[in-house]
Amino acid sequence: MRGAFLFLIASVGFGQTLVFEHATVIDATGAPPKQDFTVVVREGRIVSVKPRVEAIADAVVIDASGKFLIPGLWDMHMHITAPQIMFPLLVANGITGVREMYSGAALATIRQWKLLPDAPRMFAPGFIDGPLMTGRLPDAVAVANADQVRAAVRALQADGADFLKVYNSVPREAFLVLMEEARAAGIPVAGHVPEEVSPLEASAAEMRSEEHLNNILLNASTDEVRLRRERVAMMYDPKITGAQRLRLLAWPMLAGLVDTYDEKKAAAVFQAFVKNGTWQTPTLAILDGFVHELDDEFVNDPRRRFLPKAWTENWDPRVIYYLRDESPAEYEVLHQRMRMLLTRYRKLVGDMNRAGVELLAGTDTNPLNPVLPGWGLHEELALLVESGLTNMEALQTATRNPARYFGIVEETGTVEEGKSADLVLLDADPLEDIRNTQKINAVVMRGRYYSRTDLDGMLERAAAVSAGGR
């Protein structure tokens, strides 16, 4: 993958030697925790993971007694805007890597973001949609035929895209050509499975990851052909508004879908995902956010102060452009559908995990979605555990699995000697309760140490920037 091994090193703190003494190391390989171990970091690398080491001159020694050392976390589906706000929130939440899934920023701009000292490791796409894409967006291409697809793949790869993100309205034949061209070019494809294609067909065409569980329930329906035909017709129906279309694409009608779900057909789909190496990014956190967007606890969450008011105002369904045309009664019907869909998706995730389907933790964070940047990933991990994953399996969806997905597991993703030093020091055991990933004492990103005081300072800087835009 282009750029996979181009890791930037922050200049400040890179030369430090760090020694974490008496830590419980949860290396995310699946091995049992290593109790009372010492981990040494030098020049951005983990050089030792042992029960004891000799004293090291000029090292910064951190007493990690009673604490737990895990790999740095990844959010594998987010949309970065205002990096001066988002980057501090990510690092303060232990997120040292992200898969940027397109925010309208040009790839050249993202390359500049990567140079910032508090920037997580980042992979970013070129964006490809079909006839429904409106407007001219940087490094985004609408395609309708094979010639346009070939030109798009060449141009986006030449511009430095790490992968191609596809969206709902890419036509079927264009998608199949796109997959052929991407394979030949050696560039992965991820994103929404286009509506004219089934998740099973996308998997067979070697789509690297499928997002949001889109149309997997439909793919396992005994009435799949008719339901897909109706959904595609809806997508192109000129009589419905863009807001109506978005709601139906994001939150499908459950009538006729859930009751025709066939467990044997679903099992065959899951088996194909495993065979083809197709990853799934459920992004349960975004659906959970919509389910709870009007709850007092969420509306009054004090962490909102770290974000611009314009963002948090968008989380009110009476304001957001694709919900504000709904009457209170209509919204309540939609809201009930969201709740039922979240319940059904949790079961789907558990079934896929038991079948061996590879999972990635992602949140779909962006200023329009009711997910707190950074904290949303911890919510995603908790939702994955509620779906049936063990605490270790959930932790791996944000550590080892992203490294395996990108083909860089020899470089990062676990706490092992020789790996890049991306680490999170926790005050409590995440294998006892996955929500303990939020109890962050310190973070190491590319060898640079951020104490709890440093992290709190980053949060306050984000708050100050956000307040300036209010």
VMD Tcl script that draws the C-alpha trace (Angstrom):
set ca {
  {0.00 0.00 0.00}
  {1.37 3.38 -0.97}
  {2.70 5.25 2.04}
  {2.10 2.35 4.41}
  {5.56 2.54 5.96}
  {6.11 6.30 5.79}
  {5.84 7.04 9.51}
  {6.57 10.62 10.52}
  {8.41 11.21 13.78}
  {7.60 14.20 15.97}
  {10.75 16.23 16.61}
  {9.97 17.07 20.22}
  {10.62 14.19 22.59}
  {11.70 11.71 19.93}
  {15.17 11.32 21.44}
  {13.85 10.51 24.90}
  {14.44 7.12 26.47}
  {11.33 6.14 28.41}
  {11.21 3.37 30.99}
  {7.84 2.12 32.21}
  {8.50 0.14 35.38}
  {6.20 -2.39 37.10}
  {3.54 -2.20 34.36}
  {0.99 -4.83 33.48}
  {1.52 -5.15 29.73}
  {-1.51 -6.06 27.62}
  {0.23 -6.47 24.29}
  {-2.95 -7.09 22.21}
  {-1.54 -10.22 20.61}
  {-4.08 -12.24 22.57}
  {-1.48 -13.44 25.06}
  {-2.19 -13.18 28.80}
  {-1.18 -9.91 30.49}
  {2.47 -9.64 31.50}
  {2.47 -8.51 35.11}
  {5.20 -6.37 36.68}
  {7.10 -5.89 33.40}
  {9.40 -3.07 32.32}
  {9.03 -1.55 28.86}
  {11.83 0.57 27.41}
  {11.27 3.03 24.56}
  {14.20 4.61 22.72}
  {14.14 6.82 19.62}
  {10.50 6.06 18.93}
  {10.86 2.28 19.26}
  {10.02 -0.32 21.89}
  {13.45 -1.81 22.55}
  {12.67 -4.01 25.54}
  {9.68 -5.74 27.12}
  {11.11 -7.68 30.07}
  {10.47 -8.38 33.73}
  {13.55 -6.32 34.68}
  {16.18 -4.16 32.98}
  {19.37 -2.52 34.14}
  {19.22 1.17 35.04}
  {19.52 3.42 31.98}
  {21.31 6.74 32.29}
  {19.26 9.86 31.41}
  {16.06 7.84 30.95}
  {12.68 9.21 31.92}
  {11.36 6.62 34.37}
  {7.61 6.22 34.79}
  {6.37 4.24 37.77}
  {3.57 2.17 36.20}
  {2.73 0.20 39.35}
  {-0.94 -0.75 39.28}
  {-1.24 0.51 35.71}
  {-1.83 -1.20 32.37}
  {0.10 -0.58 29.15}
  {-1.72 -1.18 25.86}
  {-0.98 -0.29 22.22}
  {-2.09 3.07 20.86}
  {-5.66 3.01 19.57}
  {-6.97 3.53 16.03}
  {-10.26 5.02 14.86}
  {-10.74 3.27 11.53}
  {-13.62 5.38 10.24}
  {-13.65 9.09 10.86}
  {-13.89 12.36 8.93}
  {-11.35 14.91 10.06}
  {-12.15 18.59 9.97}
  {-10.45 21.31 12.01}
  {-7.36 19.26 12.95}
  {-6.42 21.92 15.51}
  {-9.47 20.70 17.44}
  {-9.71 17.04 16.48}
  {-6.04 16.05 16.82}
  {-5.73 17.05 20.50}
  {-9.00 15.28 21.30}
  {-7.80 12.12 19.57}
  {-4.40 12.00 21.27}
  {-5.94 12.81 24.66}
  {-8.13 9.74 24.15}
  {-5.20 7.48 23.32}
  {-5.89 7.47 19.57}
  {-2.56 7.43 17.77}
  {-3.80 6.35 14.33}
  {-6.80 7.05 12.11}
  {-8.23 6.02 8.78}
  {-9.58 9.27 7.36}
  {-12.63 8.43 5.25}
  {-12.92 11.72 3.31}
  {-13.86 15.12 4.64}
  {-13.57 17.29 1.55}
  {-9.93 18.15 2.27}
  {-7.49 17.67 -0.59}
  {-4.84 15.00 -0.24}
  {-2.21 17.73 -0.43}
  {-3.80 19.37 2.62}
  {-3.83 16.10 4.51}
  {-0.15 15.63 3.75}
  {0.44 18.95 5.53}
  {-1.71 17.82 8.48}
  {0.51 14.76 8.88}
  {3.47 17.06 9.62}
  {1.80 18.58 12.69}
  {3.45 17.43 15.95}
  {0.17 16.18 17.43}
  {-1.03 14.42 14.27}
  {-1.91 10.73 14.62}
  {-0.73 8.35 11.92}
  {-3.16 8.76 9.09}
  {-4.30 7.00 5.93}
  {-6.54 8.97 3.57}
  {-8.54 8.15 0.41}
  {-9.50 9.43 -2.94}
  {-13.30 9.51 -3.08}
  {-15.39 7.92 -5.84}
  {-19.16 8.12 -6.16}
  {-21.64 7.85 -9.00}
  {-24.23 10.12 -10.60}
  {-25.67 11.32 -7.27}
  {-22.48 13.10 -6.26}
  {-23.10 16.83 -6.36}
  {-20.57 19.62 -6.65}
  {-16.86 19.57 -7.27}
  {-14.92 18.30 -4.26}
  {-11.13 18.00 -3.90}
  {-9.84 14.57 -4.85}
  {-13.38 13.26 -5.42}
  {-14.62 11.87 -8.72}
  {-18.07 10.91 -10.01}
  {-18.02 7.94 -12.37}
  {-20.67 6.44 -14.61}
  {-18.70 4.24 -17.02}
  {-15.50 2.24 -17.44}
  {-13.45 5.04 -19.03}
  {-14.25 7.41 -16.18}
  {-13.35 4.72 -13.66}
  {-9.96 4.06 -15.23}
  {-9.15 7.76 -15.31}
  {-10.26 8.18 -11.70}
  {-8.13 5.31 -10.38}
  {-5.04 6.58 -12.19}
  {-5.53 10.18 -11.08}
  {-6.27 9.45 -7.43}
  {-3.41 7.03 -7.06}
  {-1.03 9.51 -8.69}
  {-2.22 12.16 -6.24}
  {-1.14 9.99 -3.32}
  {-4.37 8.37 -2.15}
  {-3.65 5.51 0.26}
  {-6.88 3.82 -0.82}
  {-10.08 4.49 -2.74}
  {-13.33 5.13 -0.93}
  {-16.47 4.23 -2.86}
  {-19.95 5.51 -2.11}
  {-23.54 4.46 -2.61}
  {-24.35 5.58 -6.14}
  {-21.42 4.06 -8.06}
  {-23.18 2.06 -10.82}
  {-22.79 -1.69 -10.75}
  {-20.73 -2.08 -13.92}
  {-18.55 0.89 -13.02}
  {-17.88 -0.65 -9.60}
  {-16.81 -3.97 -11.08}
  {-14.41 -2.22 -13.47}
  {-13.15 -0.09 -10.58}
  {-12.31 -3.21 -8.60}
  {-10.39 -4.67 -11.55}
  {-8.45 -1.44 -12.04}
  {-7.71 -1.09 -8.34}
  {-6.42 -4.66 -8.17}
  {-4.15 -4.04 -11.12}
  {-2.90 -0.81 -9.58}
  {-2.41 -2.39 -6.16}
  {-4.58 0.15 -4.35}
  {-7.22 -1.05 -1.84}
  {-10.90 -0.12 -1.99}
  {-13.06 0.54 1.06}
  {-16.30 2.31 1.87}
  {-20.01 1.91 1.28}
  {-20.98 -1.07 -0.82}
  {-22.79 0.56 -3.78}
  {-26.54 -0.02 -3.72}
  {-26.51 -1.93 -7.02}
  {-24.01 -4.43 -5.61}
  {-24.42 -6.90 -2.75}
  {-21.89 -7.07 0.10}
  {-21.19 -10.64 -1.03}
  {-20.39 -9.49 -4.60}
  {-18.21 -6.67 -3.27}
  {-16.33 -9.18 -1.13}
  {-15.81 -11.49 -4.11}
  {-14.43 -8.50 -6.04}
  {-11.88 -8.05 -3.21}
  {-13.25 -4.92 -1.59}
  {-10.92 -4.52 1.38}
  {-13.44 -3.26 3.94}
  {-17.16 -2.61 4.02}
  {-18.54 0.12 6.26}
  {-21.58 0.55 8.52}
  {-22.98 -2.98 7.95}
  {-24.79 -1.54 4.93}
  {-27.14 -4.05 3.27}
  {-25.78 -7.13 5.03}
  {-29.25 -7.84 6.41}
  {-30.61 -7.42 2.89}
  {-27.93 -9.73 1.49}
  {-29.15 -12.47 3.84}
  {-32.84 -11.98 3.00}
  {-34.87 -14.63 1.21}
  {-36.43 -11.70 -0.69}
  {-33.10 -10.08 -1.57}
  {-33.71 -9.41 -5.27}
  {-36.97 -7.53 -4.78}
  {-35.73 -5.57 -1.77}
  {-32.57 -4.47 -3.57}
  {-34.56 -3.46 -6.64}
  {-36.81 -1.30 -4.46}
  {-33.84 0.25 -2.68}
  {-32.06 1.13 -5.90}
  {-35.27 2.62 -7.32}
  {-35.61 4.72 -4.17}
  {-32.07 5.99 -4.53}
  {-32.75 7.41 -7.99}
  {-36.39 8.42 -7.40}
  {-36.73 12.11 -8.43}
  {-39.88 12.48 -6.33}
  {-38.13 12.16 -2.98}
  {-35.91 14.80 -1.43}
  {-32.24 14.40 -0.68}
  {-33.04 14.36 3.04}
  {-35.57 11.57 2.58}
  {-33.08 9.57 0.51}
  {-30.34 9.98 3.09}
  {-32.62 8.80 5.89}
  {-33.69 5.71 3.96}
  {-30.12 4.85 2.98}
  {-28.82 5.26 6.53}
  {-31.72 3.70 8.41}
  {-33.47 1.15 6.18}
  {-37.07 0.17 6.71}
  {-37.11 -3.00 8.78}
  {-40.47 -4.30 7.58}
  {-39.85 -7.08 5.06}
  {-36.14 -7.07 5.88}
  {-35.72 -8.56 9.33}
  {-38.57 -11.05 8.94}
  {-37.02 -12.48 5.75}
  {-33.52 -12.80 7.23}
  {-32.18 -16.31 6.69}
  {-29.54 -17.54 9.13}
  {-28.12 -20.11 6.70}
  {-27.82 -17.54 3.94}
  {-26.17 -15.14 6.38}
  {-23.70 -17.82 7.45}
  {-22.68 -18.32 3.81}
  {-22.11 -14.56 3.44}
  {-19.97 -14.50 6.60}
  {-17.97 -17.49 5.37}
  {-17.27 -15.62 2.13}
  {-16.09 -12.56 4.09}
  {-13.65 -14.79 5.97}
  {-12.44 -16.55 2.82}
  {-12.00 -13.31 0.86}
  {-10.39 -11.37 3.70}
  {-13.16 -8.77 3.74}
  {-13.09 -6.58 6.84}
  {-16.18 -5.02 8.40}
  {-16.31 -1.68 10.22}
  {-19.67 -1.64 12.05}
  {-19.53 1.99 13.35}
  {-22.15 1.21 15.98}
  {-21.19 4.41 17.82}
  {-22.81 6.65 15.22}
  {-26.09 4.77 15.34}
  {-25.93 4.77 19.14}
  {-25.33 8.52 18.99}
  {-28.48 9.09 16.97}
  {-30.45 6.86 19.32}
  {-29.36 8.95 22.33}
  {-29.00 12.40 20.74}
  {-31.88 13.87 22.78}
  {-31.07 12.16 26.08}
  {-30.35 14.61 28.91}
  {-27.02 12.93 29.64}
  {-25.86 13.50 26.07}
  {-27.38 16.96 25.61}
  {-25.72 18.17 28.82}
  {-22.45 16.27 28.41}
  {-19.73 18.62 29.75}
  {-17.31 17.39 27.07}
  {-19.25 19.40 24.51}
  {-17.25 22.42 25.60}
  {-14.26 21.02 23.72}
  {-16.17 21.34 20.43}
  {-17.46 24.30 18.41}
  {-21.05 25.15 19.19}
  {-21.85 24.91 15.48}
  {-20.96 21.20 15.63}
  {-22.97 20.33 18.71}
  {-25.98 22.32 17.51}
  {-26.02 20.07 14.46}
  {-26.68 17.11 16.73}
  {-30.19 18.37 17.42}
  {-32.61 16.65 15.00}
  {-34.58 19.89 14.85}
  {-31.54 21.57 13.30}
  {-29.68 19.00 11.19}
  {-30.59 19.38 7.53}
  {-31.63 15.79 6.89}
  {-33.93 15.54 9.95}
  {-35.42 19.00 10.48}
  {-38.22 18.50 7.94}
  {-39.65 15.66 10.05}
  {-42.64 16.37 12.27}
  {-42.27 15.29 15.93}
  {-44.47 12.26 15.23}
  {-42.49 11.33 12.10}
  {-39.22 11.72 13.95}
  {-40.40 9.46 16.76}
  {-41.20 6.73 14.23}
  {-37.74 7.15 12.71}
  {-36.14 7.21 16.15}
  {-37.83 3.95 17.07}
  {-36.48 2.43 13.85}
  {-32.97 3.57 14.81}
  {-33.30 1.84 18.20}
  {-34.48 -1.41 16.64}
  {-31.76 -1.24 14.02}
  {-29.06 -0.81 16.67}
  {-30.36 -3.87 18.53}
  {-30.37 -5.89 15.31}
  {-26.91 -4.69 14.30}
  {-25.43 -5.71 17.64}
  {-26.66 -9.25 17.05}
  {-25.27 -9.12 13.50}
  {-21.85 -8.06 14.74}
  {-21.80 -10.83 17.33}
  {-22.75 -13.42 14.72}
  {-20.05 -12.21 12.32}
  {-17.42 -12.23 15.06}
  {-18.28 -15.80 16.04}
  {-18.02 -16.75 12.34}
  {-14.49 -15.31 12.20}
  {-15.21 -12.14 10.20}
  {-12.48 -9.56 10.74}
  {-13.70 -6.39 12.52}
  {-12.35 -2.85 12.81}
  {-13.34 -0.19 15.33}
  {-14.59 3.03 13.76}
  {-16.97 5.80 14.77}
  {-17.96 7.86 11.69}
  {-17.00 10.97 13.66}
  {-17.62 14.25 11.85}
  {-19.15 17.61 12.81}
  {-22.62 16.52 11.65}
  {-22.75 13.24 13.58}
  {-23.59 12.97 17.31}
  {-20.30 11.35 18.30}
  {-17.74 13.03 20.55}
  {-14.39 12.98 18.69}
  {-11.98 10.70 20.53}
  {-14.39 9.56 23.22}
  {-16.59 7.98 20.57}
  {-14.02 5.26 19.96}
  {-14.26 4.12 23.57}
  {-18.03 3.98 23.13}
  {-17.55 1.86 20.01}
  {-15.41 -0.61 21.95}
  {-18.09 -0.88 24.64}
  {-20.76 -1.47 21.99}
  {-18.64 -4.21 20.42}
  {-18.43 -5.95 23.80}
  {-22.20 -5.58 24.18}
  {-22.43 -7.29 20.78}
  {-20.62 -10.36 22.06}
  {-16.90 -9.67 21.59}
  {-14.60 -10.36 24.51}
  {-12.76 -7.40 25.99}
  {-9.57 -8.59 24.28}
  {-11.30 -8.98 20.91}
  {-12.77 -5.49 21.20}
  {-9.36 -4.04 22.12}
  {-7.81 -5.75 19.10}
  {-10.32 -4.08 16.74}
  {-8.58 -0.80 17.59}
  {-4.98 -2.00 17.91}
  {-3.70 -5.17 16.27}
  {-6.46 -5.41 13.66}
  {-5.82 -2.00 12.06}
  {-2.13 -2.87 11.80}
  {-3.00 -6.17 10.15}
  {-5.48 -4.43 7.86}
  {-2.84 -1.98 6.63}
  {-0.16 -4.66 6.39}
  {2.03 -2.97 9.01}
  {1.68 -5.38 11.91}
  {5.45 -5.87 11.94}
  {5.70 -2.14 12.61}
  {2.90 -1.31 15.01}
  {-0.35 -2.50 16.62}
  {1.01 -4.52 19.55}
  {3.36 -3.95 22.48}
  {6.38 -5.94 21.33}
  {10.08 -5.31 20.95}
  {11.00 -3.57 17.73}
  {7.58 -2.01 17.24}
  {6.91 1.69 16.96}
  {6.24 3.24 20.36}
  {2.52 4.05 20.23}
  {1.25 3.26 23.73}
  {-1.48 4.11 26.21}
  {-0.98 3.82 29.97}
  {-4.25 3.10 31.76}
  {-5.18 3.38 35.43}
  {-7.45 0.32 35.26}
  {-7.62 -3.03 33.48}
  {-9.44 -2.99 30.10}
  {-9.68 -6.78 30.15}
  {-11.78 -6.51 33.28}
  {-13.98 -3.73 31.85}
  {-13.47 -2.40 28.33}
  {-14.61 1.05 29.48}
  {-11.34 1.26 31.38}
  {-9.71 2.27 28.08}
  {-11.02 5.74 29.00}
  {-8.97 5.88 32.23}
  {-5.89 7.25 30.54}
  {-2.84 8.15 32.61}
  {-0.42 8.86 29.74}
  {0.04 8.41 26.00}
  {3.13 7.73 23.90}
  {2.82 8.60 20.22}
  {5.78 7.90 17.95}
  {8.01 7.84 21.02}
  {6.84 11.16 22.43}
  {5.51 11.01 25.99}
  {2.33 12.89 26.96}
  {1.62 12.92 30.69}
  {-1.90 13.32 32.07}
  {-1.07 17.00 32.58}
  {0.01 17.28 28.94}
  {-3.20 15.62 27.77}
  {-5.36 17.89 29.90}
  {-3.53 20.85 28.41}
  {-4.29 19.58 24.91}
  {-7.97 19.34 25.79}
  {-7.99 22.90 27.07}
  {-6.31 24.16 23.90}
  {-9.00 22.43 21.84}
  {-11.63 24.05 24.04}
  {-10.08 27.46 23.51}
  {-10.02 27.04 19.74}
  {-13.61 25.82 19.77}
  {-14.75 28.71 21.94}
  {-13.11 31.17 19.56}
  {-15.38 29.95 16.78}
  {-18.61 30.32 18.72}
}
mol new
graphics top color blue
foreach p $ca { graphics top sphere $p radius 0.5 }
foreach p [lrange $ca 0 end-1] q [lrange $ca 1 end] { graphics top cylinder $p $q radius 0.2 }
display resetview
